[in-house]
Amino acid sequence: MKRVGEVRSLAFGSLLNFVRRAVRDTLVLAWNWIAGVQLFSLLALLSWQDVSLVIPATALSYVTGALAAKLLLGEHLTPLRWTGIVMVSIGVALVSMG
């Protein structure tokens, strides 16, 4: 959204201009497509497995999100963030064993 810019006014014309810029941005479109794939994957998983297993596994999105930010966007991830990601992963593993 940094490429699209910020909303400076809540006037209808300004909001419409912002939406036009966002819809034309390829990264925004790509991430929306990925969100759709994620939603339908979640629905498919819920049809195959119990909710008690699937919902904790969605916490792994923190791992994939951090890796995507690092690899695709070149963001710097602090050791504290990596520690949190590892703790979430361990928690997911523990919950899935139960």
A tleap script that builds the chain and sets N, CA, C and O, in Angstrom:
source leaprc.protein.ff14SB
mol = sequence {
  NMET LYS ARG VAL GLY GLU VAL ARG SER LEU
  ALA PHE GLY SER LEU LEU ASN PHE VAL ARG
  ARG ALA VAL ARG ASP THR LEU VAL LEU ALA
  TRP ASN TRP ILE ALA GLY VAL GLN LEU PHE
  SER LEU LEU ALA LEU LEU SER TRP GLN ASP
  VAL SER LEU VAL ILE PRO ALA THR ALA LEU
  SER TYR VAL THR GLY ALA LEU ALA ALA LYS
  LEU LEU LEU GLY GLU HIE LEU THR PRO LEU
  ARG TRP THR GLY ILE VAL MET VAL SER ILE
  GLY VAL ALA LEU VAL SER MET CGLY
}
set mol.1.N position { 0.812 -1.185 0.000 }
set mol.1.CA position { 0.000 0.000 0.000 }
set mol.1.C position { 0.865 1.261 0.000 }
set mol.1.O position { 0.371 2.352 -0.287 }
set mol.2.N position { 2.149 1.116 0.320 }
set mol.2.CA position { 3.025 2.276 0.244 }
set mol.2.C position { 3.123 2.793 -1.182 }
set mol.2.O position { 3.270 3.994 -1.406 }
set mol.3.N position { 3.042 1.876 -2.153 }
set mol.3.CA position { 3.112 2.291 -3.561 }
set mol.3.C position { 1.838 2.995 -3.988 }
set mol.3.O position { 1.880 3.881 -4.842 }
set mol.4.N position { 0.700 2.616 -3.407 }
set mol.4.CA position { -0.582 3.212 -3.776 }
set mol.4.C position { -0.713 4.605 -3.167 }
set mol.4.O position { -1.264 5.511 -3.793 }
set mol.5.N position { -0.215 4.771 -1.969 }
set mol.5.CA position { -0.295 6.069 -1.301 }
set mol.5.C position { -1.366 6.067 -0.225 }
set mol.5.O position { -2.150 5.126 -0.107 }
set mol.6.N position { -1.385 7.124 0.546 }
set mol.6.CA position { -2.325 7.203 1.659 }
set mol.6.C position { -3.590 7.933 1.252 }
set mol.6.O position { -3.612 8.655 0.254 }
set mol.7.N position { -4.646 7.739 2.036 }
set mol.7.CA position { -5.897 8.463 1.833 }
set mol.7.C position { -5.748 9.795 2.541 }
set mol.7.O position { -5.569 9.846 3.757 }
set mol.8.N position { -5.823 10.862 1.783 }
set mol.8.CA position { -5.623 12.191 2.377 }
set mol.8.C position { -6.939 12.861 2.750 }
set mol.8.O position { -6.969 13.761 3.590 }
set mol.9.N position { -8.021 12.422 2.125 }
set mol.9.CA position { -9.319 13.034 2.373 }
set mol.9.C position { -10.391 11.953 2.294 }
set mol.9.O position { -10.249 10.977 1.557 }
set mol.10.N position { -11.454 12.134 3.049 }
set mol.10.CA position { -12.552 11.187 3.009 }
set mol.10.C position { -13.641 11.600 2.028 }
set mol.10.O position { -14.729 11.025 2.025 }
set mol.11.N position { -13.350 12.594 1.199 }
set mol.11.CA position { -14.296 13.003 0.160 }
set mol.11.C position { -14.455 11.860 -0.841 }
set mol.11.O position { -13.516 11.101 -1.079 }
set mol.12.N position { -15.635 11.742 -1.420 }
set mol.12.CA position { -15.934 10.633 -2.311 }
set mol.12.C position { -14.949 10.558 -3.477 }
set mol.12.O position { -14.477 9.473 -3.815 }
set mol.13.N position { -14.641 11.672 -4.082 }
set mol.13.CA position { -13.723 11.681 -5.229 }
set mol.13.C position { -12.323 11.214 -4.841 }
set mol.13.O position { -11.669 10.496 -5.597 }
set mol.14.N position { -11.875 11.619 -3.677 }
set mol.14.CA position { -10.558 11.213 -3.197 }
set mol.14.C position { -10.524 9.706 -2.906 }
set mol.14.O position { -9.553 9.029 -3.245 }
set mol.15.N position { -11.573 9.192 -2.286 }
set mol.15.CA position { -11.642 7.755 -2.004 }
set mol.15.C position { -11.724 6.945 -3.293 }
set mol.15.O position { -11.097 5.892 -3.405 }
set mol.16.N position { -12.488 7.427 -4.260 }
set mol.16.CA position { -12.599 6.739 -5.538 }
set mol.16.C position { -11.256 6.702 -6.256 }
set mol.16.O position { -10.893 5.688 -6.852 }
set mol.17.N position { -10.531 7.794 -6.200 }
set mol.17.CA position { -9.199 7.865 -6.801 }
set mol.17.C position { -8.248 6.873 -6.129 }
set mol.17.O position { -7.453 6.216 -6.801 }
set mol.18.N position { -8.331 6.770 -4.814 }
set mol.18.CA position { -7.504 5.830 -4.074 }
set mol.18.C position { -7.821 4.387 -4.478 }
set mol.18.O position { -6.911 3.591 -4.709 }
set mol.19.N position { -9.107 4.056 -4.561 }
set mol.19.CA position { -9.518 2.700 -4.944 }
set mol.19.C position { -9.033 2.389 -6.353 }
set mol.19.O position { -8.573 1.277 -6.613 }
set mol.20.N position { -9.128 3.347 -7.263 }
set mol.20.CA position { -8.626 3.133 -8.632 }
set mol.20.C position { -7.144 2.804 -8.638 }
set mol.20.O position { -6.706 1.891 -9.339 }
set mol.21.N position { -6.368 3.554 -7.853 }
set mol.21.CA position { -4.924 3.291 -7.783 }
set mol.21.C position { -4.650 1.909 -7.202 }
set mol.21.O position { -3.771 1.197 -7.686 }
set mol.22.N position { -5.397 1.523 -6.167 }
set mol.22.CA position { -5.183 0.228 -5.517 }
set mol.22.C position { -5.542 -0.919 -6.451 }
set mol.22.O position { -4.830 -1.922 -6.494 }
set mol.23.N position { -6.629 -0.787 -7.195 }
set mol.23.CA position { -7.075 -1.857 -8.088 }
set mol.23.C position { -6.105 -2.054 -9.242 }
set mol.23.O position { -5.984 -3.161 -9.767 }
set mol.24.N position { -5.426 -1.014 -9.633 }
set mol.24.CA position { -4.472 -1.108 -10.745 }
set mol.24.C position { -3.101 -1.608 -10.309 }
set mol.24.O position { -2.288 -1.967 -11.161 }
set mol.25.N position { -2.827 -1.641 -9.037 }
set mol.25.CA position { -1.517 -2.054 -8.549 }
set mol.25.C position { -1.414 -3.578 -8.574 }
set mol.25.O position { -2.265 -4.269 -8.014 }
set mol.26.N position { -0.389 -4.091 -9.212 }
set mol.26.CA position { -0.252 -5.539 -9.382 }
set mol.26.C position { 0.001 -6.260 -8.057 }
set mol.26.O position { -0.492 -7.371 -7.864 }
set mol.27.N position { 0.752 -5.655 -7.151 }
set mol.27.CA position { 0.992 -6.314 -5.866 }
set mol.27.C position { -0.285 -6.424 -5.038 }
set mol.27.O position { -0.515 -7.440 -4.383 }
set mol.28.N position { -1.102 -5.397 -5.065 }
set mol.28.CA position { -2.370 -5.442 -4.338 }
set mol.28.C position { -3.245 -6.548 -4.920 }
set mol.28.O position { -3.858 -7.311 -4.173 }
set mol.29.N position { -3.307 -6.637 -6.235 }
set mol.29.CA position { -4.092 -7.688 -6.882 }
set mol.29.C position { -3.540 -9.072 -6.544 }
set mol.29.O position { -4.304 -10.001 -6.281 }
set mol.30.N position { -2.226 -9.208 -6.551 }
set mol.30.CA position { -1.612 -10.507 -6.244 }
set mol.30.C position { -1.927 -10.927 -4.815 }
set mol.30.O position { -2.286 -12.080 -4.574 }
set mol.31.N position { -1.796 -10.007 -3.867 }
set mol.31.CA position { -2.059 -10.365 -2.474 }
set mol.31.C position { -3.532 -10.667 -2.251 }
set mol.31.O position { -3.864 -11.515 -1.422 }
set mol.32.N position { -4.426 -9.989 -2.974 }
set mol.32.CA position { -5.847 -10.317 -2.870 }
set mol.32.C position { -6.118 -11.715 -3.414 }
set mol.32.O position { -6.920 -12.456 -2.846 }
set mol.33.N position { -5.465 -12.073 -4.490 }
set mol.33.CA position { -5.617 -13.409 -5.049 }
set mol.33.C position { -5.115 -14.451 -4.048 }
set mol.33.O position { -5.756 -15.483 -3.847 }
set mol.34.N position { -3.982 -14.183 -3.429 }
set mol.34.CA position { -3.425 -15.091 -2.434 }
set mol.34.C position { -4.373 -15.231 -1.237 }
set mol.34.O position { -4.523 -16.325 -0.694 }
set mol.35.N position { -5.009 -14.132 -0.824 }
set mol.35.CA position { -5.973 -14.200 0.282 }
set mol.35.C position { -7.162 -15.081 -0.092 }
set mol.35.O position { -7.681 -15.818 0.746 }
set mol.36.N position { -7.591 -15.004 -1.346 }
set mol.36.CA position { -8.676 -15.875 -1.804 }
set mol.36.C position { -8.273 -17.337 -1.782 }
set mol.36.O position { -9.053 -18.193 -1.364 }
set mol.37.N position { -7.064 -17.626 -2.227 }
set mol.37.CA position { -6.556 -19.002 -2.191 }
set mol.37.C position { -6.489 -19.490 -0.746 }
set mol.37.O position { -6.825 -20.638 -0.455 }
set mol.38.N position { -6.059 -18.621 0.143 }
set mol.38.CA position { -5.982 -18.990 1.557 }
set mol.38.C position { -7.368 -19.314 2.116 }
set mol.38.O position { -7.530 -20.293 2.845 }
set mol.39.N position { -8.358 -18.500 1.778 }
set mol.39.CA position { -9.711 -18.734 2.276 }
set mol.39.C position { -10.253 -20.069 1.790 }
set mol.39.O position { -10.790 -20.844 2.581 }
set mol.40.N position { -10.117 -20.345 0.497 }
set mol.40.CA position { -10.654 -21.598 -0.029 }
set mol.40.C position { -9.854 -22.808 0.458 }
set mol.40.O position { -10.407 -23.898 0.603 }
set mol.41.N position { -8.574 -22.624 0.707 }
set mol.41.CA position { -7.783 -23.706 1.298 }
set mol.41.C position { -8.255 -24.003 2.716 }
set mol.41.O position { -8.348 -25.164 3.115 }
set mol.42.N position { -8.549 -22.963 3.467 }
set mol.42.CA position { -9.064 -23.146 4.824 }
set mol.42.C position { -10.397 -23.885 4.794 }
set mol.42.O position { -10.622 -24.799 5.587 }
set mol.43.N position { -11.276 -23.489 3.881 }
set mol.43.CA position { -12.564 -24.170 3.778 }
set mol.43.C position { -12.393 -25.632 3.390 }
set mol.43.O position { -13.103 -26.497 3.903 }
set mol.44.N position { -11.455 -25.915 2.488 }
set mol.44.CA position { -11.199 -27.306 2.101 }
set mol.44.C position { -10.659 -28.096 3.283 }
set mol.44.O position { -11.088 -29.225 3.524 }
set mol.45.N position { -9.721 -27.514 4.023 }
set mol.45.CA position { -9.177 -28.201 5.200 }
set mol.45.C position { -10.251 -28.473 6.237 }
set mol.45.O position { -10.269 -29.537 6.855 }
set mol.46.N position { -11.150 -27.507 6.429 }
set mol.46.CA position { -12.219 -27.696 7.408 }
set mol.46.C position { -13.175 -28.809 6.986 }
set mol.46.O position { -13.812 -29.430 7.836 }
set mol.47.N position { -13.279 -29.064 5.696 }
set mol.47.CA position { -14.146 -30.161 5.261 }
set mol.47.C position { -13.468 -31.520 5.443 }
set mol.47.O position { -14.139 -32.552 5.426 }
set mol.48.N position { -12.142 -31.527 5.618 }
set mol.48.CA position { -11.404 -32.788 5.750 }
set mol.48.C position { -11.004 -33.114 7.187 }
set mol.48.O position { -10.937 -34.283 7.568 }
set mol.49.N position { -10.740 -32.082 7.978 }
set mol.49.CA position { -10.211 -32.282 9.330 }
set mol.49.C position { -11.074 -31.569 10.363 }
set mol.49.O position { -11.929 -30.752 10.022 }
set mol.50.N position { -10.836 -31.892 11.635 }
set mol.50.CA position { -11.543 -31.246 12.727 }
set mol.50.C position { -11.091 -29.800 12.889 }
set mol.50.O position { -9.950 -29.450 12.589 }
set mol.51.N position { -12.009 -28.973 13.369 }
set mol.51.CA position { -11.708 -27.560 13.610 }
set mol.51.C position { -10.579 -27.418 14.621 }
set mol.51.O position { -9.754 -26.512 14.503 }
set mol.52.N position { -10.534 -28.292 15.603 }
set mol.52.CA position { -9.514 -28.205 16.655 }
set mol.52.C position { -8.104 -28.417 16.112 }
set mol.52.O position { -7.138 -28.040 16.775 }
set mol.53.N position { -7.959 -28.999 14.945 }
set mol.53.CA position { -6.651 -29.161 14.320 }
set mol.53.C position { -6.379 -28.050 13.304 }
set mol.53.O position { -5.258 -27.552 13.206 }
set mol.54.N position { -7.404 -27.668 12.555 }
set mol.54.CA position { -7.214 -26.710 11.461 }
set mol.54.C position { -6.963 -25.293 11.974 }
set mol.54.O position { -6.057 -24.613 11.492 }
set mol.55.N position { -7.749 -24.846 12.936 }
set mol.55.CA position { -7.625 -23.460 13.393 }
set mol.55.C position { -6.254 -23.174 14.008 }
set mol.55.O position { -5.668 -22.143 13.680 }
set mol.56.N position { -5.706 -24.030 14.886 }
set mol.56.CA position { -4.344 -23.750 15.355 }
set mol.56.C position { -3.318 -23.725 14.216 }
set mol.56.O position { -2.345 -22.973 14.274 }
set mol.57.N position { -3.533 -24.537 13.196 }
set mol.57.CA position { -2.593 -24.563 12.072 }
set mol.57.C position { -2.599 -23.248 11.298 }
set mol.57.O position { -1.625 -22.926 10.617 }
set mol.58.N position { -3.691 -22.484 11.396 }
set mol.58.CA position { -3.720 -21.188 10.707 }
set mol.58.C position { -2.710 -20.214 11.313 }
set mol.58.O position { -2.342 -19.225 10.680 }
set mol.59.N position { -2.266 -20.490 12.529 }
set mol.59.CA position { -1.240 -19.647 13.148 }
set mol.59.C position { 0.078 -19.732 12.375 }
set mol.59.O position { 0.946 -18.872 12.523 }
set mol.60.N position { 0.220 -20.764 11.559 }
set mol.60.CA position { 1.432 -20.869 10.736 }
set mol.60.C position { 1.500 -19.775 9.673 }
set mol.60.O position { 2.524 -19.615 9.008 }
set mol.61.N position { 0.409 -19.022 9.512 }
set mol.61.CA position { 0.451 -17.891 8.584 }
set mol.61.C position { 1.466 -16.846 9.049 }
set mol.61.O position { 1.979 -16.079 8.234 }
set mol.62.N position { 1.758 -16.808 10.353 }
set mol.62.CA position { 2.803 -15.904 10.847 }
set mol.62.C position { 4.155 -16.290 10.261 }
set mol.62.O position { 4.957 -15.425 9.907 }
set mol.63.N position { 4.398 -17.572 10.163 }
set mol.63.CA position { 5.663 -18.056 9.602 }
set mol.63.C position { 5.744 -17.728 8.120 }
set mol.63.O position { 6.741 -17.175 7.655 }
set mol.64.N position { 4.694 -18.069 7.378 }
set mol.64.CA position { 4.724 -17.810 5.934 }
set mol.64.C position { 4.731 -16.314 5.641 }
set mol.64.O position { 5.375 -15.868 4.692 }
set mol.65.N position { 4.023 -15.549 6.445 }
set mol.65.CA position { 4.020 -14.095 6.255 }
set mol.65.C position { 5.397 -13.486 6.487 }
set mol.65.O position { 5.832 -12.612 5.736 }
set mol.66.N position { 6.076 -13.947 7.521 }
set mol.66.CA position { 7.418 -13.441 7.819 }
set mol.66.C position { 8.410 -13.846 6.730 }
set mol.66.O position { 9.245 -13.046 6.308 }
set mol.67.N position { 8.307 -15.095 6.283 }
set mol.67.CA position { 9.214 -15.543 5.212 }
set mol.67.C position { 8.963 -14.789 3.919 }
set mol.67.O position { 9.906 -14.431 3.214 }
set mol.68.N position { 7.692 -14.544 3.599 }
set mol.68.CA position { 7.374 -13.777 2.395 }
set mol.68.C position { 7.886 -12.347 2.509 }
set mol.68.O position { 8.410 -11.795 1.541 }
set mol.69.N position { 7.739 -11.749 3.682 }
set mol.69.CA position { 8.231 -10.384 3.888 }
set mol.69.C position { 9.743 -10.329 3.718 }
set mol.69.O position { 10.282 -9.388 3.135 }
set mol.70.N position { 10.413 -11.342 4.231 }
set mol.70.CA position { 11.878 -11.390 4.134 }
set mol.70.C position { 12.336 -11.652 2.697 }
set mol.70.O position { 13.191 -10.939 2.172 }
set mol.71.N position { 11.760 -12.679 2.064 }
set mol.71.CA position { 12.245 -13.105 0.756 }
set mol.71.C position { 11.721 -12.245 -0.394 }
set mol.71.O position { 12.469 -11.925 -1.318 }
set mol.72.N position { 10.448 -11.872 -0.343 }
set mol.72.CA position { 9.856 -11.143 -1.460 }
set mol.72.C position { 9.986 -9.632 -1.333 }
set mol.72.O position { 10.188 -8.932 -2.326 }
set mol.73.N position { 9.868 -9.134 -0.108 }
set mol.73.CA position { 9.879 -7.682 0.085 }
set mol.73.C position { 11.180 -7.150 0.664 }
set mol.73.O position { 11.376 -5.938 0.745 }
set mol.74.N position { 12.071 -8.053 1.067 }
set mol.74.CA position { 13.367 -7.638 1.590 }
set mol.74.C position { 13.308 -6.972 2.950 }
set mol.74.O position { 14.197 -6.191 3.289 }
set mol.75.N position { 12.275 -7.263 3.742 }
set mol.75.CA position { 12.157 -6.653 5.063 }
set mol.75.C position { 13.150 -7.277 6.040 }
set mol.75.O position { 13.518 -8.445 5.920 }
set mol.76.N position { 13.570 -6.469 7.007 }
set mol.76.CA position { 14.471 -6.952 8.060 }
set mol.76.C position { 13.620 -7.483 9.207 }
set mol.76.O position { 12.739 -6.785 9.709 }
set mol.77.N position { 13.886 -8.715 9.615 }
set mol.77.CA position { 13.168 -9.314 10.734 }
set mol.77.C position { 14.112 -9.420 11.923 }
set mol.77.O position { 15.188 -10.010 11.832 }
set mol.78.N position { 13.691 -8.842 13.026 }
set mol.78.CA position { 14.527 -8.811 14.224 }
set mol.78.C position { 14.560 -10.183 14.890 }
set mol.78.O position { 13.682 -11.012 14.653 }
set mol.79.N position { 15.571 -10.423 15.722 }
set mol.79.CA position { 15.613 -11.680 16.472 }
set mol.79.C position { 14.382 -11.878 17.358 }
set mol.79.O position { 13.952 -13.012 17.570 }
set mol.80.N position { 13.818 -10.797 17.873 }
set mol.80.CA position { 12.612 -10.905 18.691 }
set mol.80.C position { 11.449 -11.438 17.853 }
set mol.80.O position { 10.669 -12.264 18.327 }
set mol.81.N position { 11.333 -10.970 16.617 }
set mol.81.CA position { 10.265 -11.461 15.740 }
set mol.81.C position { 10.465 -12.938 15.425 }
set mol.81.O position { 9.508 -13.712 15.446 }
set mol.82.N position { 11.715 -13.338 15.128 }
set mol.82.CA position { 11.988 -14.756 14.856 }
set mol.82.C position { 11.675 -15.615 16.075 }
set mol.82.O position { 11.162 -16.725 15.934 }
set mol.83.N position { 11.981 -15.110 17.277 }
set mol.83.CA position { 11.686 -15.833 18.507 }
set mol.83.C position { 10.176 -16.043 18.644 }
set mol.83.O position { 9.724 -17.129 19.009 }
set mol.84.N position { 9.409 -15.005 18.352 }
set mol.84.CA position { 7.956 -15.115 18.410 }
set mol.84.C position { 7.431 -16.126 17.405 }
set mol.84.O position { 6.523 -16.896 17.716 }
set mol.85.N position { 7.992 -16.129 16.209 }
set mol.85.CA position { 7.568 -17.071 15.173 }
set mol.85.C position { 7.869 -18.502 15.595 }
set mol.85.O position { 7.050 -19.397 15.387 }
set mol.86.N position { 9.031 -18.722 16.184 }
set mol.86.CA position { 9.388 -20.062 16.655 }
set mol.86.C position { 8.448 -20.493 17.780 }
set mol.86.O position { 8.025 -21.649 17.822 }
set mol.87.N position { 8.119 -19.578 18.691 }
set mol.87.CA position { 7.220 -19.919 19.796 }
set mol.87.C position { 5.824 -20.265 19.276 }
set mol.87.O position { 5.198 -21.202 19.772 }
set mol.88.N position { 5.328 -19.521 18.282 }
set mol.88.CA position { 4.025 -19.824 17.689 }
set mol.88.C position { 4.070 -21.203 17.039 }
set mol.88.O position { 3.133 -21.989 17.183 }
set mol.89.N position { 5.140 -21.496 16.335 }
set mol.89.CA position { 5.279 -22.805 15.665 }
set mol.89.C position { 5.286 -23.946 16.679 }
set mol.89.O position { 4.646 -24.976 16.469 }
set mol.90.N position { 6.013 -23.754 17.779 }
set mol.90.CA position { 6.038 -24.770 18.833 }
set mol.90.C position { 4.642 -24.942 19.432 }
set mol.90.O position { 4.213 -26.067 19.690 }
set mol.91.N position { 3.936 -23.843 19.653 }
set mol.91.CA position { 2.587 -23.918 20.181 }
set mol.91.C position { 1.646 -24.678 19.248 }
set mol.91.O position { 0.836 -25.485 19.703 }
set mol.92.N position { 1.751 -24.423 17.956 }
set mol.92.CA position { 0.927 -25.133 16.976 }
set mol.92.C position { 1.244 -26.619 17.024 }
set mol.92.O position { 0.337 -27.451 16.993 }
set mol.93.N position { 2.537 -26.961 17.101 }
set mol.93.CA position { 2.922 -28.370 17.158 }
set mol.93.C position { 2.365 -29.036 18.412 }
set mol.93.O position { 1.878 -30.165 18.346 }
set mol.94.N position { 2.431 -28.353 19.549 }
set mol.94.CA position { 1.915 -28.919 20.799 }
set mol.94.C position { 0.407 -29.120 20.741 }
set mol.94.O position { -0.102 -30.148 21.188 }
set mol.95.N position { -0.306 -28.146 20.192 }
set mol.95.CA position { -1.760 -28.254 20.116 }
set mol.95.C position { -2.159 -29.380 19.160 }
set mol.95.O position { -3.123 -30.101 19.416 }
set mol.96.N position { -1.436 -29.527 18.085 }
set mol.96.CA position { -1.800 -30.553 17.102 }
set mol.96.C position { -1.516 -31.976 17.626 }
set mol.96.O position { -2.085 -32.949 17.129 }
set mol.97.N position { -0.641 -32.085 18.622 }
set mol.97.CA position { -0.354 -33.409 19.199 }
set mol.97.C position { -1.452 -33.878 20.140 }
set mol.97.O position { -1.610 -35.074 20.383 }
set mol.98.N position { -2.207 -32.920 20.666 }
set mol.98.CA position { -3.198 -33.251 21.694 }
set mol.98.C position { -4.461 -33.840 21.217 }
set mol.98.O position { -5.343 -34.145 22.020 }
savepdb mol mol.pdb
quit
